Amino acid sequence: SADMAVDTSAVESAFSSEVVVNLLCTYFISPESLTVGQGASSGSVAVTSSTGCN
């Protein structure tokens, strides 16, 4: 699929690079759940995808 930007007058933006989205990709987040205390200032998760997906 491809998207384009338009302004409030429905004028299309100049050409920009398209992004192709593979709808067959699966993404995984780890950990699936996490409890964070009140005093926590940051945390992290890992996101991975199925083969051939970015």
Secondary structure, 3 states (H helix, E strand, C coil): CCCCCECCCCCECCCCCCCCCCCCCCEEEECCCCCCCCCCCCCCCEEEECCCCC
